[in-house]
Amino acid sequence: MAKKKILFINQEISPYVPDTKLSLMGRELPQTMQERNHEIRTFMPKWGTINERRGQLHEVIRLSGMNLIINDTDHPLIIKVASIQQAKVQVYFIDNDDYFSKRQMEKDERGEDYPDNGERAIFFARGVLETVKKLRWVPDVIHCQGWMSGVVPFYVKTAYHDEPSFANVKVVTSFFEKSLDKDLGTNFKKCLEFREAKAELLEGYADNFNFEELGKLAIDYSDAFVQGDESTNPTLMNYAKQKDIPILGYQKDYADEYETLYDSLFPEVETEAEED
């Protein structure tokens, strides 16, 4: 297949968080694509459970310093970076004291979903996209894995669709069994508004966004959907099947299948190659 630039936006990546199907795929898929000579960039949140010293994270000053306004409040964007030595993969971390570094992942110490998980997903999505712009890097494919990246497809196809870094990009979304227990709050739609990401585009969704509504939003603005594991939410699987987009079922041996999926999003490139 033609070599591509692939941006992986991951909810979790091993070894920075405990091993799950989601975190293992977050490490293994970028590693595999890089080993196949694709150019990659990889992002995840800097969850408060991550040990920065052990993981050898350090702040990238030239990429940090921007403030993102979420729910009428300025939130500083901090970018950190580290490398998974065994995989030879560099990981960028989106950090912020309010949303990430002082807190755990989607649940607090009592095992309850954070009430502002929606705001956290919005900050993460915008933080990644703004950082990619600063890197002056133009991906061919954006692959979002996990609910935390569920806002990204919507923003790429609306608020950022005219940005040179994203004007021609294709978006792939993977959802896994891991989900949320509570909804994202009554103010989620308001917080989501940004540039061309207007409120009227959200009228067809439930007022209280939950995990399934977030998944539907991601699917509606994606070019392909992937079943991340055997227990991916069946409602989202059925919803994706109703859309006119490629769907990749759960794969144990996945490398060739993912490359084929990425290639299928660029049929005009294949046609030109055949003519040459």
C-alpha positions, 0 to 999 in steps of 0.5 A: 500500500502507499505509505501514509501519514497516520495520526493516532489519537488514543484514549489509553496506551500501554505501558503508561496505563494498565494493560487492556485491549484498548491500551495494548492496541493503542501501543501495538497499532502505531508500532506496527504501522511505523514498522511498515514504514508509515509515518505516525504521530501518537497522542493520549491524555496525560492521566493523573495516574501516569508516573512522569518520572518512570515514564520519562515525560518532559514538557515540550515548551514550544508546543505548550502555552496556548489557552483553550476556552471550554465552558467559558473558562480558560484552560492552559494546554500543556504538551509533554512527550515520552518514548516507548523504548521497546516499540520505538514509538514517541507519544505526545501527552495532552495535559492540564491541571483541571482536567488530567494531571490531578485526576484519574482516568474516566472514574474518580477514587470512588469509582464514579464517572467524572461529571465533566468527562465531556469537557475533558474529551473536548479539551483533549480533541482540541488540544491534539488538533491544535498541537498537530497544527503547530507541528506543521504536519499533515496526516492522511488518516486520523485514527481515533481509539476510545470514547475520549477521542469521540469528539475528534471526528466532529471537529475535524469535519466542521471546526477544522475542515478548512485548516491545511493540516486537516482539509483532506484527511480521512477519519477512522474511529474505533470503539471498545467495550470500555465505556462510561456509566453516566452521561456527559452533562446537560452543558455538553452541547454548549461546550462543544460549540466551536467555530463551524461546530454549531449547535444546530448540527447537534439537534438530532442527538439526545440532550443528555449525551451519554456514551452511545450518543457520543459514539453516534456523533463520532460515527456520523463524522467518520469515514470508517468504523472499527470494532475494537474488541469482541464486546464493542457496544452492539448499539454502535455496531448496528448504527455504523452498519446503517451508514455508508462507510467501511466497517472493519470487524474485530481482528486478532491478526490485524496489520494487513486488515488495517492497512487495507482499510486505510487504503480503501479510503483513497480509491482515487490514489489506487486508480492513478497508480493503476493507470501509471 
